[in-house]
Amino acid sequence: MSGFRYVAKNLAGQKREGLRYAVSRQQALISLREQGLIPIEITEVSGKERKAGRLFRSGKVKSSELASFCWQLCTMIEGGVPLISAIETISQDSENELFQRVLKQAIEHMQKGATLHGSISQFPKVFDNLFCSLVMAGETGGALPAALNRLAEYYDGKDKLMRKVKVTLAYPMFVVIFMVILVVFIMVFIIPRFKVIFATIGGKLPLFTRMFMGVYDGIVENIFLAFLVGLATIGGLVAYSKTQRGWKSLSKLALKIPLIGRVKTQAVVAMFCKTFATLLATGVSVLDALDILTNMSRNHVVRHAMGFTREQIVNGAAISTSMAATGFFPRLLVKMVQVGEESGSLPYVLDRTSSYYERRVESAVTTVMSVLEPALIVCVGMVVLVVVIALYLPVFTISDIQQ
């Protein structure tokens, strides 16, 4: 993907400058026109500029940091602080070095006459399409503080929602890692010592112990092969996921994993409602909003649902009808969108619906944790029980072994 520096005018005749990333110059022109901009000049950036851009796009800025940035910038602008001075103050207070560098680079562009939107659009890994679109809408409509306030609420809500989902995944991952460490410790330090003891005692070991030792010997003898098979399996899955067919299959699988898939689906729907509401409330068109939503997800099922909805709307269908035709969106959401369309209050209805689905995510997280916690504890207990029985059974039957 190449970078194209552009100079354009909006429908009000105001000059806009910035950097747009696209596959080709033609695609960049189409993208600008779709956002209501009339291109005056567009040139591909040099290799040196692209290299610098990649440097800034390679880091990570958290949603909570973006929310904090928006809150502070909104407050300072409303308090009469000039935009450049406000951003400079925020950059100095930021603890994220990458974010500091990005903001300083944006300030340099703004000092040369670029708009805030044009400056931040050069860092798509920090400021995504949603952020840039809302800032552009705020600047064009003279309501930048309102747009920043909506962005702050959006990123704050996104951060809280993602933390809830991460909590669901953190506990099972911790227990699985603990089990792996426990098994490795037992195999490396405990079982070899008991093998020496059994060899010293002599005699015939109990059947359960012999079976356990047979499995252990098989694992030890083939550990290198198992490691290679594991690496090959992981490599194969990664390669498969990069194919069109693999991407589709794994995307469907991710949403169908028992318990976890339900949480993920609810979280996707909640974020869809919140993002859609945020975009519409700041004046972004329905088609542009769906285009942004489509590019925000990496899951093929979600992207297809968003893209199909957009295509149906272009063909003249209502938003709710288009969403229902995908088969992905819940009936309740489709019904609420229909109500919002008919009443002319779609952003408000979507915002309220997002709150409902966020509560559903909390409920799903609670359900998942209530099922996973005892199940994982039982698994750990079973591993320990099998090892203890296999290793100590010969000790309890030592008289039978020596006969």
ZIZIGI-V111353 format. One record per backbone hydrogen bond with DSSP energy under -1.0 kcal/mol. CO is the residue of the C=O (numbers start at 0). NH is the residue of the N-H. E is the energy in kcal/mol with one decimal. If there is no record, write none. Layout:
CO:NH:E + CO:NH:E
This chain:
1:21:-2.3 + 2:44:-2.6 + 3:19:-2.8 + 4:42:-2.7 + 5:17:-1.7 + 6:39:-3.3 + 6:40:-2.2 + 7:15:-3.7 + 8:37:-3.6 + 9:12:-2.0 + 13:9:-2.1 + 15:7:-3.2 + 17:5:-2.5 + 19:3:-2.8 + 21:1:-2.2 + 23:27:-1.9 + 24:28:-2.1 + 25:29:-2.3 + 26:30:-2.4 + 27:31:-2.1 + 28:32:-2.3 + 29:33:-2.3 + 31:36:-2.2 + 32:35:-1.7 + 37:8:-1.9 + 40:6:-2.9 + 42:4:-2.7 + 45:49:-2.2 + 46:50:-2.2 + 47:51:-2.1 + 48:52:-2.4 + 49:53:-2.5 + 50:54:-1.7 + 51:55:-1.6 + 52:56:-2.1 + 61:65:-1.8 + 62:66:-2.5 + 63:67:-2.2 + 64:68:-2.3 + 65:69:-2.4 + 66:70:-2.5 + 67:71:-2.5 + 68:72:-2.6 + 69:73:-2.6 + 70:74:-2.4 + 71:75:-2.5 + 72:76:-2.4 + 73:77:-2.3 + 74:78:-1.4 + 75:80:-2.6 + 76:79:-1.7 + 81:85:-2.5 + 82:86:-2.3 + 83:87:-2.3 + 84:88:-2.1 + 85:89:-2.2 + 86:90:-2.5 + 87:91:-1.6 + 88:92:-1.3 + 89:93:-1.1 + 95:99:-2.2 + 96:100:-2.2 + 97:101:-2.5 + 98:102:-2.6 + 99:103:-2.3 + 100:104:-2.2 + 101:105:-2.3 + 102:106:-2.4 + 103:107:-1.8 + 104:108:-1.6 + 105:109:-2.2 + 106:110:-2.3 + 108:113:-2.1 + 109:112:-1.6 + 114:118:-2.0 + 115:119:-2.5 + 116:120:-1.8 + 119:122:-1.9 + 122:125:-1.6 + 122:126:-3.0 + 127:131:-2.5 + 128:132:-2.7 + 129:133:-2.2 + 130:134:-2.3 + 131:135:-2.5 + 132:136:-2.4 + 133:137:-2.4 + 134:138:-2.7 + 135:139:-2.7 + 136:140:-2.2 + 137:142:-2.6 + 142:146:-2.0 + 143:147:-2.7 + 144:148:-2.3 + 145:149:-2.1 + 146:150:-2.2 + 147:151:-2.6 + 148:152:-2.1 + 149:153:-2.4 + 150:154:-2.9 + 151:155:-2.1 + 152:156:-2.3 + 153:157:-2.5 + 154:158:-2.3 + 155:159:-2.0 + 156:160:-2.3 + 157:161:-2.7 + 158:162:-1.9 + 159:163:-1.6 + 160:164:-1.9 + 161:165:-2.6 + 162:166:-2.0 + 163:167:-1.3 + 164:168:-1.4 + 165:169:-2.5 + 166:170:-1.3 + 168:172:-1.7 + 169:173:-2.5 + 170:174:-2.4 + 171:175:-2.4 + 172:176:-2.5 + 173:177:-2.4 + 174:178:-2.5 + 175:179:-2.3 + 176:180:-2.5 + 177:181:-2.5 + 178:182:-2.7 + 179:183:-2.6 + 180:184:-2.4 + 181:185:-2.4 + 182:186:-2.6 + 183:187:-2.2 + 184:188:-2.6 + 185:190:-2.7 + 189:193:-1.7 + 190:194:-2.2 + 191:195:-1.6 + 192:196:-1.8 + 193:197:-2.8 + 194:198:-2.2 + 195:199:-2.0 + 196:200:-2.3 + 197:201:-2.4 + 205:209:-2.4 + 206:210:-2.6 + 207:211:-2.2 + 208:212:-2.8 + 209:213:-2.1 + 210:214:-2.1 + 211:215:-2.3 + 212:216:-2.9 + 213:217:-2.2 + 214:218:-2.2 + 215:219:-2.6 + 216:220:-2.7 + 217:221:-1.3 + 221:225:-2.9 + 222:226:-2.2 + 223:227:-2.2 + 224:228:-2.7 + 225:229:-2.6 + 226:230:-2.5 + 227:231:-2.7 + 228:232:-2.5 + 229:233:-2.5 + 230:234:-2.9 + 231:235:-2.6 + 232:236:-2.3 + 233:237:-2.4 + 234:238:-2.5 + 235:239:-2.6 + 236:240:-2.5 + 239:242:-1.3 + 242:246:-2.8 + 243:247:-1.9 + 244:248:-2.5 + 245:249:-2.9 + 246:250:-1.8 + 247:251:-2.0 + 248:252:-2.3 + 249:253:-2.3 + 250:254:-1.0 + 252:255:-1.2 + 256:260:-2.7 + 257:259:-3.0 + 258:262:-1.6 + 259:263:-2.3 + 260:264:-2.5 + 261:265:-2.3 + 262:266:-2.3 + 263:267:-2.3 + 264:268:-2.3 + 265:269:-2.3 + 266:270:-2.5 + 267:271:-2.3 + 268:272:-2.3 + 269:273:-2.3 + 270:274:-2.8 + 271:275:-2.7 + 272:276:-2.4 + 273:277:-2.2 + 274:278:-2.4 + 275:279:-2.4 + 276:280:-2.3 + 278:283:-2.2 + 279:282:-1.5 + 284:288:-2.6 + 285:289:-2.4 + 286:290:-2.0 + 287:291:-2.3 + 288:292:-2.5 + 289:293:-2.3 + 290:294:-1.5 + 298:302:-2.7 + 299:303:-2.9 + 300:304:-1.9 + 301:305:-2.4 + 302:306:-2.9 + 303:307:-2.9 + 304:308:-2.0 + 305:309:-2.2 + 306:310:-2.3 + 307:311:-2.4 + 308:312:-2.0 + 309:313:-2.3 + 310:314:-1.6 + 311:316:-2.5 + 312:315:-1.8 + 317:321:-2.4 + 318:322:-2.4 + 319:323:-2.3 + 320:324:-1.6 + 329:333:-2.1 + 330:334:-2.6 + 331:335:-2.5 + 332:336:-2.5 + 333:337:-2.1 + 334:338:-2.2 + 335:339:-2.4 + 336:340:-2.5 + 337:341:-2.4 + 338:342:-2.1 + 339:343:-1.1 + 339:344:-1.5 + 344:348:-2.4 + 345:349:-2.8 + 346:350:-2.1 + 347:351:-2.2 + 348:352:-2.4 + 349:353:-2.4 + 350:354:-1.4 + 351:355:-1.6 + 352:356:-2.3 + 353:357:-2.0 + 354:358:-1.8 + 355:359:-1.6 + 356:360:-2.0 + 357:361:-2.0 + 358:362:-2.3 + 359:363:-2.7 + 360:364:-2.8 + 361:365:-2.2 + 362:366:-2.2 + 363:367:-2.8 + 364:368:-2.6 + 365:369:-2.1 + 366:370:-1.3 + 367:371:-3.1 + 368:372:-2.3 + 370:374:-1.4 + 371:375:-3.0 + 372:376:-2.1 + 373:377:-2.2 + 374:378:-1.9 + 375:379:-2.3 + 376:380:-2.4 + 377:381:-2.5 + 378:382:-2.1 + 379:383:-2.2 + 380:384:-2.6 + 381:385:-2.6 + 382:386:-1.9 + 383:387:-2.6 + 384:388:-2.7 + 385:389:-2.5 + 386:390:-2.3 + 387:391:-2.4 + 388:392:-1.8 + 391:395:-1.8 + 392:396:-1.3 + 394:397:-1.1 + 396:400:-1.7 + 397:401:-1.8
